[in-house]
Amino acid sequence: MFGKTIDYRLLRLFAHGRHPEEEELRQVERKLSIESAEARFEKWNRRLDNEIPIDPAMRFLDVGCGMGEMSLVLAQRGCKHVTGIDKDPYYIEVAKRCARQMQLQDKVTFECMNVHDIPNEKKYDIVLSHEMLEHVERPSDFLRRIDGVLESRVEGGGRVIIAFGPLFHSPFGDHTNRFFRIRLPWTGVLFSEDALMRLRREFWRPVADQAESFEDTREGLNKMRFSEFLRYVEEIGWKTERLIVNPQLKRWPALQRLSNLLLRAPLLRDYLAASVYAIYRRPSHPASSAVTARP
């Protein structure tokens, strides 16, 4: 806004002094439970009008599975062919251990793999991507990669089920509010990236990385705009079955209606679209249900 030095001094007034150690980041395993996994799955499914299929004949690919919550829930509910992939070997080891503890290892497998390295020879009826697309480098290439592994052997297959956000240009899309005492909207858009990265190094995860840009942080942010995502989907040729933007506003119907109205404005949508929940179908596979799309 005012240059990296002034921006830094302004934002520093709102930064808190938390300095978590790297090992604290690895305590997430303690929080993993089937109850919390079920709750996350139900939240995702509810926002998609309960359209996530549970079918033992379908082959599922859970991309960016983390500790495997979604994969484990699918397997526990009866899906017999579930694969979860993530680039973090720590998460994959946690997921494998949980699968053994839950006696689900015959239904779900976990592999440590970069999402850009998914082998084309393996095919899946359903590809799931939950809360990770904003972190993927080269998102257009990633979407084309998962399109290449989609195939349908059963009715309802050949679909991508995706949820992600907040997008970078939305109010809190730069993921920096965790080290500010108050929530500051659009900091990534309004303030210098150099200033924000300096604050990040000084006030948040000082031993995790010394990133100079959002793309190089531990979690990575690709700065994809909502309009760019829509263009990528159109270029691939997927058909929309569900497209719900900002479903977190459902609890406030008037606010959601206002959001939907403003999202129709091309100049505003990139700055207001925070989270996206969608189901897409490859055009070679007929729809199994009526198509509904909402902004």
PEGI-V811931 format. One record per run of one state. SS is the DSSP state (~ for helix, > for strand, _ for the rest). FROM is the first residue (numbers start at 1). LEN is the number of residues. If there is no record, write none. Layout:
ss=SS from=FROM len=LEN
ss=SS from=FROM len=LEN
This chain:
ss=_ from=1 len=3
ss=~ from=4 len=9
ss=_ from=13 len=2
ss=> from=15 len=1
ss=_ from=16 len=6
ss=~ from=22 len=10
ss=_ from=32 len=2
ss=~ from=34 len=14
ss=_ from=48 len=11
ss=> from=59 len=5
ss=_ from=64 len=5
ss=~ from=69 len=8
ss=_ from=77 len=4
ss=> from=81 len=6
ss=_ from=87 len=2
ss=~ from=89 len=13
ss=_ from=102 len=6
ss=> from=108 len=5
ss=_ from=113 len=2
ss=~ from=115 len=3
ss=_ from=118 len=6
ss=> from=124 len=1
ss=_ from=125 len=1
ss=> from=126 len=5
ss=_ from=131 len=2
ss=~ from=133 len=3
ss=_ from=136 len=3
ss=~ from=139 len=10
ss=_ from=149 len=1
ss=> from=150 len=1
ss=_ from=151 len=8
ss=> from=159 len=7
ss=_ from=166 len=11
ss=~ from=177 len=3
ss=> from=180 len=1
ss=_ from=181 len=6
ss=~ from=187 len=4
ss=_ from=191 len=2
ss=~ from=193 len=11
ss=_ from=204 len=10
ss=~ from=214 len=3
ss=_ from=217 len=9
ss=~ from=226 len=11
ss=_ from=237 len=2
ss=> from=239 len=7
ss=_ from=246 len=1
ss=~ from=247 len=5
ss=_ from=252 len=1
ss=~ from=253 len=10
ss=_ from=263 len=3
ss=~ from=266 len=7
ss=_ from=273 len=2
ss=> from=275 len=7
ss=_ from=282 len=14
